[in-house]
Amino acid sequence: MAYTPEDLQRLQAALAKGERRVSFGDKMVEYRDVDELQAALHEVKRGLAAQGRIARPPRQIRITTSKGT
């Protein structure tokens, strides 16, 4: 499914307000709990990143060294 940045904004607003119902155009979705809403939010973010519509978080590589004793 092709997600839009507006879908992301609607989900974030619903999460911030503590609402479980989100409307997407002519459809209304009611999530069972906050975990399900957060999973949907994560899925939309992942879909938008795959489409190149939002930036992916930077990758970090951490290197540790020690002097061998």
mmCIF file of the N, C-alpha and C atoms, coordinates in Angstrom:
data_MODEL
# 
_entry.id   MODEL 
# 
loop_
_atom_site.group_PDB 
_atom_site.id 
_atom_site.type_symbol 
_atom_site.label_atom_id 
_atom_site.label_alt_id 
_atom_site.label_comp_id 
_atom_site.label_asym_id 
_atom_site.label_entity_id 
_atom_site.label_seq_id 
_atom_site.pdbx_PDB_ins_code 
_atom_site.Cartn_x 
_atom_site.Cartn_y 
_atom_site.Cartn_z 
_atom_site.occupancy 
_atom_site.B_iso_or_equiv 
_atom_site.pdbx_formal_charge 
_atom_site.auth_seq_id 
_atom_site.auth_comp_id 
_atom_site.auth_asym_id 
_atom_site.auth_atom_id 
_atom_site.pdbx_PDB_model_num 
ATOM 1   N N  . MET A 1 1  ? 0.838   -1.174 0.000  1.00 0.00 ? 1  MET A N  1 
ATOM 2   C CA . MET A 1 1  ? 0.000   0.000  0.000  1.00 0.00 ? 1  MET A CA 1 
ATOM 3   C C  . MET A 1 1  ? 0.883   1.237  0.000  1.00 0.00 ? 1  MET A C  1 
ATOM 4   N N  . ALA A 1 2  ? 0.498   2.227  -0.758 1.00 0.00 ? 2  ALA A N  1 
ATOM 5   C CA . ALA A 1 2  ? 1.257   3.478  -0.817 1.00 0.00 ? 2  ALA A CA 1 
ATOM 6   C C  . ALA A 1 2  ? 0.768   4.404  0.291  1.00 0.00 ? 2  ALA A C  1 
ATOM 7   N N  . TYR A 1 3  ? 1.668   4.729  1.177  1.00 0.00 ? 3  TYR A N  1 
ATOM 8   C CA . TYR A 1 3  ? 1.333   5.624  2.290  1.00 0.00 ? 3  TYR A CA 1 
ATOM 9   C C  . TYR A 1 3  ? 1.687   7.058  1.922  1.00 0.00 ? 3  TYR A C  1 
ATOM 10  N N  . THR A 1 4  ? 1.030   7.982  2.586  1.00 0.00 ? 4  THR A N  1 
ATOM 11  C CA . THR A 1 4  ? 1.313   9.398  2.370  1.00 0.00 ? 4  THR A CA 1 
ATOM 12  C C  . THR A 1 4  ? 1.794   10.012 3.678  1.00 0.00 ? 4  THR A C  1 
ATOM 13  N N  . PRO A 1 5  ? 2.502   11.138 3.604  1.00 0.00 ? 5  PRO A N  1 
ATOM 14  C CA . PRO A 1 5  ? 2.905   11.815 4.835  1.00 0.00 ? 5  PRO A CA 1 
ATOM 15  C C  . PRO A 1 5  ? 1.699   12.236 5.686  1.00 0.00 ? 5  PRO A C  1 
ATOM 16  N N  . GLU A 1 6  ? 0.556   12.462 5.048  1.00 0.00 ? 6  GLU A N  1 
ATOM 17  C CA . GLU A 1 6  ? -0.652  12.816 5.797  1.00 0.00 ? 6  GLU A CA 1 
ATOM 18  C C  . GLU A 1 6  ? -1.118  11.647 6.662  1.00 0.00 ? 6  GLU A C  1 
ATOM 19  N N  . ASP A 1 7  ? -0.960  10.421 6.159  1.00 0.00 ? 7  ASP A N  1 
ATOM 20  C CA . ASP A 1 7  ? -1.291  9.233  6.949  1.00 0.00 ? 7  ASP A CA 1 
ATOM 21  C C  . ASP A 1 7  ? -0.438  9.193  8.211  1.00 0.00 ? 7  ASP A C  1 
ATOM 22  N N  . LEU A 1 8  ? 0.829   9.487  8.048  1.00 0.00 ? 8  LEU A N  1 
ATOM 23  C CA . LEU A 1 8  ? 1.754   9.506  9.181  1.00 0.00 ? 8  LEU A CA 1 
ATOM 24  C C  . LEU A 1 8  ? 1.339   10.570 10.195 1.00 0.00 ? 8  LEU A C  1 
ATOM 25  N N  . GLN A 1 9  ? 0.980   11.748 9.724  1.00 0.00 ? 9  GLN A N  1 
ATOM 26  C CA . GLN A 1 9  ? 0.564   12.835 10.612 1.00 0.00 ? 9  GLN A CA 1 
ATOM 27  C C  . GLN A 1 9  ? -0.712  12.476 11.360 1.00 0.00 ? 9  GLN A C  1 
ATOM 28  N N  . ARG A 1 10 ? -1.650  11.835 10.678 1.00 0.00 ? 10 ARG A N  1 
ATOM 29  C CA . ARG A 1 10 ? -2.908  11.443 11.346 1.00 0.00 ? 10 ARG A CA 1 
ATOM 30  C C  . ARG A 1 10 ? -2.642  10.438 12.465 1.00 0.00 ? 10 ARG A C  1 
ATOM 31  N N  . LEU A 1 11 ? -1.776  9.465  12.198 1.00 0.00 ? 11 LEU A N  1 
ATOM 32  C CA . LEU A 1 11 ? -1.461  8.465  13.216 1.00 0.00 ? 11 LEU A CA 1 
ATOM 33  C C  . LEU A 1 11 ? -0.724  9.091  14.402 1.00 0.00 ? 11 LEU A C  1 
ATOM 34  N N  . GLN A 1 12 ? 0.224   9.982  14.116 1.00 0.00 ? 12 GLN A N  1 
ATOM 35  C CA . GLN A 1 12 ? 0.958   10.637 15.197 1.00 0.00 ? 12 GLN A CA 1 
ATOM 36  C C  . GLN A 1 12 ? 0.033   11.509 16.040 1.00 0.00 ? 12 GLN A C  1 
ATOM 37  N N  . ALA A 1 13 ? -0.894  12.213 15.403 1.00 0.00 ? 13 ALA A N  1 
ATOM 38  C CA . ALA A 1 13 ? -1.839  13.057 16.139 1.00 0.00 ? 13 ALA A CA 1 
ATOM 39  C C  . ALA A 1 13 ? -2.752  12.204 17.016 1.00 0.00 ? 13 ALA A C  1 
ATOM 40  N N  . ALA A 1 14 ? -3.225  11.079 16.486 1.00 0.00 ? 14 ALA A N  1 
ATOM 41  C CA . ALA A 1 14 ? -4.088  10.199 17.266 1.00 0.00 ? 14 ALA A CA 1 
ATOM 42  C C  . ALA A 1 14 ? -3.341  9.636  18.470 1.00 0.00 ? 14 ALA A C  1 
ATOM 43  N N  . LEU A 1 15 ? -2.089  9.260  18.274 1.00 0.00 ? 15 LEU A N  1 
ATOM 44  C CA . LEU A 1 15 ? -1.293  8.728  19.372 1.00 0.00 ? 15 LEU A CA 1 
ATOM 45  C C  . LEU A 1 15 ? -1.056  9.797  20.440 1.00 0.00 ? 15 LEU A C  1 
ATOM 46  N N  . ALA A 1 16 ? -0.784  11.010 20.003 1.00 0.00 ? 16 ALA A N  1 
ATOM 47  C CA . ALA A 1 16 ? -0.538  12.099 20.954 1.00 0.00 ? 16 ALA A CA 1 
ATOM 48  C C  . ALA A 1 16 ? -1.791  12.440 21.764 1.00 0.00 ? 16 ALA A C  1 
ATOM 49  N N  . LYS A 1 17 ? -2.955  12.331 21.145 1.00 0.00 ? 17 LYS A N  1 
ATOM 50  C CA . LYS A 1 17 ? -4.208  12.663 21.829 1.00 0.00 ? 17 LYS A CA 1 
ATOM 51  C C  . LYS A 1 17 ? -4.776  11.485 22.608 1.00 0.00 ? 17 LYS A C  1 
ATOM 52  N N  . GLY A 1 18 ? -4.231  10.312 22.400 1.00 0.00 ? 18 GLY A N  1 
ATOM 53  C CA . GLY A 1 18 ? -4.748  9.133  23.077 1.00 0.00 ? 18 GLY A CA 1 
ATOM 54  C C  . GLY A 1 18 ? -5.984  8.558  22.407 1.00 0.00 ? 18 GLY A C  1 
ATOM 55  N N  . GLU A 1 19 ? -6.216  8.915  21.163 1.00 0.00 ? 19 GLU A N  1 
ATOM 56  C CA . GLU A 1 19 ? -7.371  8.408  20.429 1.00 0.00 ? 19 GLU A CA 1 
ATOM 57  C C  . GLU A 1 19 ? -7.040  7.064  19.803 1.00 0.00 ? 19 GLU A C  1 
ATOM 58  N N  . ARG A 1 20 ? -8.084  6.275  19.562 1.00 0.00 ? 20 ARG A N  1 
ATOM 59  C CA . ARG A 1 20 ? -7.888  4.991  18.910 1.00 0.00 ? 20 ARG A CA 1 
ATOM 60  C C  . ARG A 1 20 ? -8.486  4.959  17.514 1.00 0.00 ? 20 ARG A C  1 
ATOM 61  N N  . ARG A 1 21 ? -9.258  5.963  17.156 1.00 0.00 ? 21 ARG A N  1 
ATOM 62  C CA . ARG A 1 21 ? -9.876  6.024  15.830 1.00 0.00 ? 21 ARG A CA 1 
ATOM 63  C C  . ARG A 1 21 ? -9.136  7.014  14.952 1.00 0.00 ? 21 ARG A C  1 
ATOM 64  N N  . VAL A 1 22 ? -8.843  6.559  13.726 1.00 0.00 ? 22 VAL A N  1 
ATOM 65  C CA . VAL A 1 22 ? -8.142  7.399  12.763 1.00 0.00 ? 22 VAL A CA 1 
ATOM 66  C C  . VAL A 1 22 ? -8.878  7.275  11.441 1.00 0.00 ? 22 VAL A C  1 
ATOM 67  N N  . SER A 1 23 ? -9.124  8.414  10.783 1.00 0.00 ? 23 SER A N  1 
ATOM 68  C CA . SER A 1 23 ? -9.790  8.366  9.481  1.00 0.00 ? 23 SER A CA 1 
ATOM 69  C C  . SER A 1 23 ? -8.768  8.619  8.379  1.00 0.00 ? 23 SER A C  1 
ATOM 70  N N  . PHE A 1 24 ? -8.857  7.793  7.345  1.00 0.00 ? 24 PHE A N  1 
ATOM 71  C CA . PHE A 1 24 ? -8.010  7.915  6.169  1.00 0.00 ? 24 PHE A CA 1 
ATOM 72  C C  . PHE A 1 24 ? -8.939  8.106  4.976  1.00 0.00 ? 24 PHE A C  1 
ATOM 73  N N  . GLY A 1 25 ? -9.174  9.356  4.619  1.00 0.00 ? 25 GLY A N  1 
ATOM 74  C CA . GLY A 1 25 ? -10.097 9.634  3.522  1.00 0.00 ? 25 GLY A CA 1 
ATOM 75  C C  . GLY A 1 25 ? -11.503 9.226  3.909  1.00 0.00 ? 25 GLY A C  1 
ATOM 76  N N  . ASP A 1 26 ? -12.065 8.255  3.208  1.00 0.00 ? 26 ASP A N  1 
ATOM 77  C CA . ASP A 1 26 ? -13.431 7.811  3.491  1.00 0.00 ? 26 ASP A CA 1 
ATOM 78  C C  . ASP A 1 26 ? -13.473 6.591  4.408  1.00 0.00 ? 26 ASP A C  1 
ATOM 79  N N  . LYS A 1 27 ? -12.328 6.156  4.922  1.00 0.00 ? 27 LYS A N  1 
ATOM 80  C CA . LYS A 1 27 ? -12.270 4.980  5.794  1.00 0.00 ? 27 LYS A CA 1 
ATOM 81  C C  . LYS A 1 27 ? -11.937 5.387  7.219  1.00 0.00 ? 27 LYS A C  1 
ATOM 82  N N  . MET A 1 28 ? -12.539 4.690  8.174  1.00 0.00 ? 28 MET A N  1 
ATOM 83  C CA . MET A 1 28 ? -12.267 4.913  9.588  1.00 0.00 ? 28 MET A CA 1 
ATOM 84  C C  . MET A 1 28 ? -11.695 3.624  10.159 1.00 0.00 ? 28 MET A C  1 
ATOM 85  N N  . VAL A 1 29 ? -10.562 3.740  10.848 1.00 0.00 ? 29 VAL A N  1 
ATOM 86  C CA . VAL A 1 29 ? -9.914  2.580  11.455 1.00 0.00 ? 29 VAL A CA 1 
ATOM 87  C C  . VAL A 1 29 ? -9.891  2.788  12.958 1.00 0.00 ? 29 VAL A C  1 
ATOM 88  N N  . GLU A 1 30 ? -10.308 1.762  13.697 1.00 0.00 ? 30 GLU A N  1 
ATOM 89  C CA . GLU A 1 30 ? -10.239 1.824  15.154 1.00 0.00 ? 30 GLU A CA 1 
ATOM 90  C C  . GLU A 1 30 ? -9.255  0.762  15.627 1.00 0.00 ? 30 GLU A C  1 
ATOM 91  N N  . TYR A 1 31 ? -8.221  1.208  16.325 1.00 0.00 ? 31 TYR A N  1 
ATOM 92  C CA . TYR A 1 31 ? -7.193  0.301  16.827 1.00 0.00 ? 31 TYR A CA 1 
ATOM 93  C C  . TYR A 1 31 ? -7.594  -0.182 18.212 1.00 0.00 ? 31 TYR A C  1 
ATOM 94  N N  . ARG A 1 32 ? -7.217  -1.410 18.530 1.00 0.00 ? 32 ARG A N  1 
ATOM 95  C CA . ARG A 1 32 ? -7.597  -2.004 19.815 1.00 0.00 ? 32 ARG A CA 1 
ATOM 96  C C  . ARG A 1 32 ? -6.880  -1.369 20.993 1.00 0.00 ? 32 ARG A C  1 
ATOM 97  N N  . ASP A 1 33 ? -5.607  -1.072 20.807 1.00 0.00 ? 33 ASP A N  1 
ATOM 98  C CA . ASP A 1 33 ? -4.833  -0.504 21.910 1.00 0.00 ? 33 ASP A CA 1 
ATOM 99  C C  . ASP A 1 33 ? -3.675  0.320  21.349 1.00 0.00 ? 33 ASP A C  1 
ATOM 100 N N  . VAL A 1 34 ? -2.912  0.907  22.251 1.00 0.00 ? 34 VAL A N  1 
ATOM 101 C CA . VAL A 1 34 ? -1.801  1.773  21.865 1.00 0.00 ? 34 VAL A CA 1 
ATOM 102 C C  . VAL A 1 34 ? -0.728  0.988  21.113 1.00 0.00 ? 34 VAL A C  1 
ATOM 103 N N  . ASP A 1 35 ? -0.490  -0.253 21.521 1.00 0.00 ? 35 ASP A N  1 
ATOM 104 C CA . ASP A 1 35 ? 0.522   -1.067 20.848 1.00 0.00 ? 35 ASP A CA 1 
ATOM 105 C C  . ASP A 1 35 ? 0.178   -1.285 19.375 1.00 0.00 ? 35 ASP A C  1 
ATOM 106 N N  . GLU A 1 36 ? -1.089  -1.514 19.093 1.00 0.00 ? 36 GLU A N  1 
ATOM 107 C CA . GLU A 1 36 ? -1.505  -1.709 17.710 1.00 0.00 ? 36 GLU A CA 1 
ATOM 108 C C  . GLU A 1 36 ? -1.370  -0.413 16.913 1.00 0.00 ? 36 GLU A C  1 
ATOM 109 N N  . LEU A 1 37 ? -1.674  0.713  17.536 1.00 0.00 ? 37 LEU A N  1 
ATOM 110 C CA . LEU A 1 37 ? -1.519  2.012  16.884 1.00 0.00 ? 37 LEU A CA 1 
ATOM 111 C C  . LEU A 1 37 ? -0.042  2.301  16.604 1.00 0.00 ? 37 LEU A C  1 
ATOM 112 N N  . GLN A 1 38 ? 0.822   1.979  17.558 1.00 0.00 ? 38 GLN A N  1 
ATOM 113 C CA . GLN A 1 38 ? 2.257   2.183  17.361 1.00 0.00 ? 38 GLN A CA 1 
ATOM 114 C C  . GLN A 1 38 ? 2.799   1.269  16.264 1.00 0.00 ? 38 GLN A C  1 
ATOM 115 N N  . ALA A 1 39 ? 2.276   0.060  16.156 1.00 0.00 ? 39 ALA A N  1 
ATOM 116 C CA . ALA A 1 39 ? 2.698   -0.852 15.096 1.00 0.00 ? 39 ALA A CA 1 
ATOM 117 C C  . ALA A 1 39 ? 2.290   -0.297 13.731 1.00 0.00 ? 39 ALA A C  1 
ATOM 118 N N  . ALA A 1 40 ? 1.096   0.277  13.648 1.00 0.00 ? 40 ALA A N  1 
ATOM 119 C CA . ALA A 1 40 ? 0.653   0.890  12.394 1.00 0.00 ? 40 ALA A CA 1 
ATOM 120 C C  . ALA A 1 40 ? 1.522   2.090  12.057 1.00 0.00 ? 40 ALA A C  1 
ATOM 121 N N  . LEU A 1 41 ? 1.868   2.870  13.050 1.00 0.00 ? 41 LEU A N  1 
ATOM 122 C CA . LEU A 1 41 ? 2.731   4.036  12.848 1.00 0.00 ? 41 LEU A CA 1 
ATOM 123 C C  . LEU A 1 41 ? 4.100   3.596  12.327 1.00 0.00 ? 41 LEU A C  1 
ATOM 124 N N  . HIS A 1 42 ? 4.642   2.540  12.901 1.00 0.00 ? 42 HIS A N  1 
ATOM 125 C CA . HIS A 1 42 ? 5.933   2.012  12.460 1.00 0.00 ? 42 HIS A CA 1 
ATOM 126 C C  . HIS A 1 42 ? 5.847   1.518  11.019 1.00 0.00 ? 42 HIS A C  1 
ATOM 127 N N  . GLU A 1 43 ? 4.756   0.849  10.675 1.00 0.00 ? 43 GLU A N  1 
ATOM 128 C CA . GLU A 1 43 ? 4.574   0.339  9.317  1.00 0.00 ? 43 GLU A CA 1 
ATOM 129 C C  . GLU A 1 43 ? 4.491   1.473  8.296  1.00 0.00 ? 43 GLU A C  1 
ATOM 130 N N  . VAL A 1 44 ? 3.785   2.547  8.644  1.00 0.00 ? 44 VAL A N  1 
ATOM 131 C CA . VAL A 1 44 ? 3.683   3.688  7.736  1.00 0.00 ? 44 VAL A CA 1 
ATOM 132 C C  . VAL A 1 44 ? 5.044   4.357  7.572  1.00 0.00 ? 44 VAL A C  1 
ATOM 133 N N  . LYS A 1 45 ? 5.780   4.504  8.657  1.00 0.00 ? 45 LYS A N  1 
ATOM 134 C CA . LYS A 1 45 ? 7.128   5.091  8.562  1.00 0.00 ? 45 LYS A CA 1 
ATOM 135 C C  . LYS A 1 45 ? 8.032   4.240  7.680  1.00 0.00 ? 45 LYS A C  1 
ATOM 136 N N  . ARG A 1 46 ? 7.955   2.927  7.850  1.00 0.00 ? 46 ARG A N  1 
ATOM 137 C CA . ARG A 1 46 ? 8.775   2.025  7.046  1.00 0.00 ? 46 ARG A CA 1 
ATOM 138 C C  . ARG A 1 46 ? 8.380   2.103  5.568  1.00 0.00 ? 46 ARG A C  1 
ATOM 139 N N  . GLY A 1 47 ? 7.078   2.186  5.304  1.00 0.00 ? 47 GLY A N  1 
ATOM 140 C CA . GLY A 1 47 ? 6.612   2.294  3.929  1.00 0.00 ? 47 GLY A CA 1 
ATOM 141 C C  . GLY A 1 47 ? 7.041   3.594  3.273  1.00 0.00 ? 47 GLY A C  1 
ATOM 142 N N  . LEU A 1 48 ? 6.958   4.698  4.015  1.00 0.00 ? 48 LEU A N  1 
ATOM 143 C CA . LEU A 1 48 ? 7.382   5.992  3.483  1.00 0.00 ? 48 LEU A CA 1 
ATOM 144 C C  . LEU A 1 48 ? 8.887   6.025  3.238  1.00 0.00 ? 48 LEU A C  1 
ATOM 145 N N  . ALA A 1 49 ? 9.646   5.399  4.118  1.00 0.00 ? 49 ALA A N  1 
ATOM 146 C CA . ALA A 1 49 ? 11.105  5.348  3.935  1.00 0.00 ? 49 ALA A CA 1 
ATOM 147 C C  . ALA A 1 49 ? 11.450  4.526  2.702  1.00 0.00 ? 49 ALA A C  1 
ATOM 148 N N  . ALA A 1 50 ? 10.709  3.447  2.471  1.00 0.00 ? 50 ALA A N  1 
ATOM 149 C CA . ALA A 1 50 ? 10.957  2.615  1.295  1.00 0.00 ? 50 ALA A CA 1 
ATOM 150 C C  . ALA A 1 50 ? 10.624  3.367  0.006  1.00 0.00 ? 50 ALA A C  1 
ATOM 151 N N  . GLN A 1 51 ? 9.636   4.252  0.077  1.00 0.00 ? 51 GLN A N  1 
ATOM 152 C CA . GLN A 1 51 ? 9.258   5.062  -1.077 1.00 0.00 ? 51 GLN A CA 1 
ATOM 153 C C  . GLN A 1 51 ? 10.198  6.246  -1.269 1.00 0.00 ? 51 GLN A C  1 
ATOM 154 N N  . GLY A 1 52 ? 11.043  6.499  -0.283 1.00 0.00 ? 52 GLY A N  1 
ATOM 155 C CA . GLY A 1 52 ? 11.953  7.635  -0.345 1.00 0.00 ? 52 GLY A CA 1 
ATOM 156 C C  . GLY A 1 52 ? 11.279  8.950  -0.003 1.00 0.00 ? 52 GLY A C  1 
ATOM 157 N N  . ARG A 1 53 ? 10.139  8.879  0.689  1.00 0.00 ? 53 ARG A N  1 
ATOM 158 C CA . ARG A 1 53 ? 9.393   10.097 1.010  1.00 0.00 ? 53 ARG A CA 1 
ATOM 159 C C  . ARG A 1 53 ? 9.797   10.698 2.350  1.00 0.00 ? 53 ARG A C  1 
ATOM 160 N N  . ILE A 1 54 ? 10.422  9.905  3.203  1.00 0.00 ? 54 ILE A N  1 
ATOM 161 C CA . ILE A 1 54 ? 10.996  10.440 4.443  1.00 0.00 ? 54 ILE A CA 1 
ATOM 162 C C  . ILE A 1 54 ? 12.394  9.847  4.584  1.00 0.00 ? 54 ILE A C  1 
ATOM 163 N N  . ALA A 1 55 ? 13.228  10.548 5.292  1.00 0.00 ? 55 ALA A N  1 
ATOM 164 C CA . ALA A 1 55 ? 14.611  10.093 5.466  1.00 0.00 ? 55 ALA A CA 1 
ATOM 165 C C  . ALA A 1 55 ? 14.659  8.956  6.477  1.00 0.00 ? 55 ALA A C  1 
ATOM 166 N N  . ARG A 1 56 ? 15.513  8.015  6.208  1.00 0.00 ? 56 ARG A N  1 
ATOM 167 C CA . ARG A 1 56 ? 15.730  6.933  7.158  1.00 0.00 ? 56 ARG A CA 1 
ATOM 168 C C  . ARG A 1 56 ? 16.666  7.432  8.246  1.00 0.00 ? 56 ARG A C  1 
ATOM 169 N N  . PRO A 1 57 ? 16.539  6.895  9.434  1.00 0.00 ? 57 PRO A N  1 
ATOM 170 C CA . PRO A 1 57 ? 17.475  7.301  10.481 1.00 0.00 ? 57 PRO A CA 1 
ATOM 171 C C  . PRO A 1 57 ? 18.893  6.888  10.103 1.00 0.00 ? 57 PRO A C  1 
ATOM 172 N N  . PRO A 1 58 ? 19.872  7.679  10.484 1.00 0.00 ? 58 PRO A N  1 
ATOM 173 C CA . PRO A 1 58 ? 21.255  7.339  10.130 1.00 0.00 ? 58 PRO A CA 1 
ATOM 174 C C  . PRO A 1 58 ? 21.707  6.063  10.832 1.00 0.00 ? 58 PRO A C  1 
ATOM 175 N N  . ARG A 1 59 ? 22.532  5.308  10.137 1.00 0.00 ? 59 ARG A N  1 
ATOM 176 C CA . ARG A 1 59 ? 23.092  4.101  10.732 1.00 0.00 ? 59 ARG A CA 1 
ATOM 177 C C  . ARG A 1 59 ? 24.323  4.472  11.540 1.00 0.00 ? 59 ARG A C  1 
ATOM 178 N N  . GLN A 1 60 ? 24.519  3.778  12.613 1.00 0.00 ? 60 GLN A N  1 
ATOM 179 C CA . GLN A 1 60 ? 25.682  4.037  13.449 1.00 0.00 ? 60 GLN A CA 1 
ATOM 180 C C  . GLN A 1 60 ? 26.498  2.757  13.566 1.00 0.00 ? 60 GLN A C  1 
ATOM 181 N N  . ILE A 1 61 ? 27.784  2.904  13.419 1.00 0.00 ? 61 ILE A N  1 
ATOM 182 C CA . ILE A 1 61 ? 28.701  1.791  13.630 1.00 0.00 ? 61 ILE A CA 1 
ATOM 183 C C  . ILE A 1 61 ? 29.618  2.187  14.771 1.00 0.00 ? 61 ILE A C  1 
ATOM 184 N N  . ARG A 1 62 ? 29.643  1.395  15.794 1.00 0.00 ? 62 ARG A N  1 
ATOM 185 C CA . ARG A 1 62 ? 30.481  1.712  16.956 1.00 0.00 ? 62 ARG A CA 1 
ATOM 186 C C  . ARG A 1 62 ? 31.604  0.694  17.036 1.00 0.00 ? 62 ARG A C  1 
ATOM 187 N N  . ILE A 1 63 ? 32.791  1.218  17.195 1.00 0.00 ? 63 ILE A N  1 
ATOM 188 C CA . ILE A 1 63 ? 33.981  0.372  17.271 1.00 0.00 ? 63 ILE A CA 1 
ATOM 189 C C  . ILE A 1 63 ? 34.642  0.613  18.624 1.00 0.00 ? 63 ILE A C  1 
ATOM 190 N N  . THR A 1 64 ? 34.938  -0.458 19.288 1.00 0.00 ? 64 THR A N  1 
ATOM 191 C CA . THR A 1 64 ? 35.665  -0.336 20.554 1.00 0.00 ? 64 THR A CA 1 
ATOM 192 C C  . THR A 1 64 ? 36.976  -1.093 20.440 1.00 0.00 ? 64 THR A C  1 
ATOM 193 N N  . THR A 1 65 ? 37.968  -0.553 21.057 1.00 0.00 ? 65 THR A N  1 
ATOM 194 C CA . THR A 1 65 ? 39.275  -1.221 21.040 1.00 0.00 ? 65 THR A CA 1 
ATOM 195 C C  . THR A 1 65 ? 39.863  -1.237 22.449 1.00 0.00 ? 65 THR A C  1 
ATOM 196 N N  . SER A 1 66 ? 40.759  -2.102 22.628 1.00 0.00 ? 66 SER A N  1 
ATOM 197 C CA . SER A 1 66 ? 41.494  -2.115 23.895 1.00 0.00 ? 66 SER A CA 1 
ATOM 198 C C  . SER A 1 66 ? 42.916  -2.587 23.601 1.00 0.00 ? 66 SER A C  1 
ATOM 199 N N  . LYS A 1 67 ? 43.804  -2.343 24.526 1.00 0.00 ? 67 LYS A N  1 
ATOM 200 C CA . LYS A 1 67 ? 45.215  -2.717 24.345 1.00 0.00 ? 67 LYS A CA 1 
ATOM 201 C C  . LYS A 1 67 ? 45.395  -4.161 24.726 1.00 0.00 ? 67 LYS A C  1 
ATOM 202 N N  . GLY A 1 68 ? 44.959  -5.074 24.700 1.00 0.00 ? 68 GLY A N  1 
ATOM 203 C CA . GLY A 1 68 ? 45.211  -6.431 25.151 1.00 0.00 ? 68 GLY A CA 1 
ATOM 204 C C  . GLY A 1 68 ? 46.219  -6.502 26.296 1.00 0.00 ? 68 GLY A C  1 
ATOM 205 N N  . THR A 1 69 ? 45.835  -6.912 27.412 1.00 0.00 ? 69 THR A N  1 
ATOM 206 C CA . THR A 1 69 ? 46.744  -6.980 28.554 1.00 0.00 ? 69 THR A CA 1 
ATOM 207 C C  . THR A 1 69 ? 47.170  -8.369 28.867 1.00 0.00 ? 69 THR A C  1 
# 
